[in-house]
Amino acid sequence: MLINLFKTVKAAVTTTEAAKFYGLEVSRTGMTRCPFHEDHTPSLKLDERYYCFGCQETGDVIDFTAKLFGISKSDAARKLAGDFDITPDKATSQTTVSPKPWNTERFCLNVLREYLRLLQSWKLYYAPTSPDDEMDDRFVEACQMLTSVTYLSDTLTDADLALRKLVVEILLKDGMIYDLQTYVERKTKEDAPFDNETSSCA
């Protein structure tokens, strides 16, 4: 039964589709920053399978999902089947991916992950260097928001459909997620010169 699930999932979902669904930004050429090592420039090639030119990680969509979430291959196969509405008892040739509201959920997850990246960088780069230093507003925001934003992101990644729908409804209420997207984009641009400066010093 599990072997059939593996075959069905691999026939239905590519690593490219899984990566996009789980929030990675993938270029038109199928490249993205590798989530398995500190990757400053896209080095992970996605297609039916994946291969990283930086850390040499490779495998199929189940390997990718298992490593991405730190779970077993069997759990990864079940997660993919659930997230992509794949029915494991259907023959591989008949496998179809049912329509579901991925776009909104994926959009919310992507915005949250971009905000998380911003908060993590703020907590690292704007931390006070001594007890006498005045705390930067960005460091304070990072300390206040990281836990709740991480929880929301994890919920949209791992929770069941009912809870994910509830989170999406909350984020969409009064345009909250769109305001957050605008805020993150603006703050990211404001920090761009600082990011370039730190990259050149590395």
C-alpha positions in Angstrom: 0.0 0.0 0.0 2.8 2.4 1.0 4.7 1.5 -2.2 1.6 2.4 -4.3 1.4 5.7 -2.4 5.0 6.5 -3.2 4.5 5.7 -6.9 1.3 7.7 -7.1 2.7 10.8 -5.3 5.9 10.8 -7.5 3.8 10.5 -10.6 1.4 13.3 -9.6 3.8 16.0 -8.1 7.2 17.3 -9.2 9.8 18.8 -6.9 9.1 22.1 -8.6 5.4 22.0 -7.7 6.1 20.9 -4.1 8.7 23.7 -3.6 6.4 26.4 -4.9 3.5 25.0 -2.8 5.7 25.0 0.4 6.7 28.6 -0.1 10.0 28.6 -2.1 10.5 31.2 -4.8 11.3 29.3 -8.0 12.7 31.1 -11.1 11.5 30.3 -14.6 14.5 28.2 -15.1 13.6 26.0 -12.0 16.3 27.5 -9.7 15.8 28.4 -6.1 17.8 29.0 -3.0 18.6 25.7 -1.4 16.8 25.3 2.0 19.2 22.6 3.1 22.3 24.9 3.5 23.0 28.6 3.8 22.5 29.6 0.2 23.0 33.2 -0.8 22.4 32.6 -4.5 20.0 30.1 -6.0 21.9 26.8 -6.4 19.0 24.2 -6.2 17.7 23.0 -9.5 14.1 21.7 -9.5 12.3 19.5 -12.0 10.9 16.0 -11.6 13.8 15.6 -9.2 16.0 18.1 -7.4 19.8 18.7 -7.3 21.8 21.3 -5.4 25.0 22.5 -7.0 26.1 23.8 -3.6 25.6 21.0 -1.1 25.0 18.1 -3.7 21.6 17.2 -2.1 19.5 15.3 -4.6 16.4 13.1 -4.7 12.7 13.0 -5.7 9.8 14.9 -4.4 9.3 12.6 -1.4 13.0 13.0 -0.5 12.7 16.7 -0.9 9.6 17.0 1.4 11.0 14.7 4.0 14.2 16.7 4.3 12.4 20.1 4.1 10.2 19.2 7.1 12.5 16.8 8.9 10.1 13.9 8.7 10.2 10.3 7.4 9.7 9.5 3.8 6.4 7.7 4.6 5.2 10.8 6.4 6.4 13.0 3.5 4.4 10.9 1.1 1.3 11.1 3.2 1.8 14.9 3.6 2.1 15.4 -0.2 -1.0 13.2 -0.8 -3.0 15.3 1.7 -1.7 18.7 0.5 -2.2 17.9 -3.2 -5.5 15.9 -2.7 -4.0 12.8 -4.2 -6.0 9.6 -3.8 -3.4 6.8 -3.2 -5.7 3.9 -4.3 -6.1 5.2 -7.8 -3.9 3.8 -10.5 -0.9 6.0 -11.4 -2.2 6.6 -14.9 -5.5 7.9 -13.5 -4.0 10.1 -10.8 -5.4 13.6 -10.8 -4.8 16.6 -8.6 -8.1 18.0 -7.5 -8.6 21.7 -7.5 -8.3 23.4 -4.1 -7.7 26.9 -2.9 -3.9 26.7 -2.9 -3.3 30.1 -4.4 -4.7 32.1 -1.4 -3.1 29.7 1.2 0.2 29.7 -0.7 0.1 33.5 -1.0 -0.4 33.9 2.8 2.4 31.4 3.5 4.8 33.2 1.2 4.1 36.6 2.8 4.6 35.1 6.3 7.8 33.5 5.3 9.1 36.7 3.8 8.2 38.5 7.0 10.0 35.8 9.0 13.2 36.2 6.9 13.0 40.0 7.6 12.5 39.5 11.3 15.3 37.0 11.6 17.7 39.3 9.8 16.6 42.2 12.0 17.1 40.2 15.2 20.6 39.2 14.0 21.9 42.5 12.5 20.2 45.0 14.8 20.8 43.4 18.2 22.4 45.7 20.7 26.1 45.1 21.1 26.2 46.2 24.7 23.7 46.6 27.6 24.1 50.4 27.3 23.0 50.5 23.6 19.5 51.8 22.8 17.5 49.0 21.2 16.7 49.5 17.5 13.0 49.4 16.7 13.6 46.6 14.2 15.2 44.4 16.8 12.3 45.1 19.2 9.8 44.2 16.5 11.7 41.0 15.7 11.6 39.9 19.4 7.9 40.7 19.7 6.7 39.1 16.4 8.9 36.1 15.7 7.0 33.6 17.8 3.6 34.4 16.5 4.6 34.7 12.9 6.5 31.4 13.2 3.4 29.8 14.6 1.2 31.0 11.8 3.7 29.9 9.2 4.0 26.4 10.8 0.2 26.1 11.0 -0.1 26.8 7.2 2.6 24.2 6.6 1.7 21.3 8.9 -1.9 21.7 10.3 -5.0 20.0 9.0 -7.2 21.7 6.3 -9.7 23.1 8.8 -7.1 24.9 10.9 -5.3 26.2 7.8 -8.6 27.6 6.4 -9.2 29.4 9.7 -5.7 30.9 9.7 -6.2 32.1 6.1 -9.6 33.6 7.0 -8.0 35.5 9.9 -5.1 36.8 7.6 -7.6 37.9 4.9 -9.8 39.7 7.3 -9.7 43.5 6.7 -6.9 42.9 4.2 -4.4 42.2 6.9 -2.2 39.9 4.8 -2.1 42.5 1.9 -1.1 45.2 4.3 1.6 42.9 5.7 2.9 42.2 2.1 3.1 46.0 1.4 4.9 46.5 4.7 7.4 43.7 4.2 8.2 44.9 0.6 8.8 48.4 1.8 11.0 47.4 4.8 12.9 45.0 2.6 13.7 47.8 0.1 14.7 50.1 3.0 17.1 47.5 4.3 18.5 46.7 0.8 21.6 49.0 1.0 22.4 47.5 4.5 22.1 43.9 3.1 24.4 44.7 0.2 26.9 46.2 2.6 26.9 43.1 4.8 27.2 40.8 1.8 30.2 42.7 0.4 31.9 42.4 3.8 31.4 38.7 4.0 
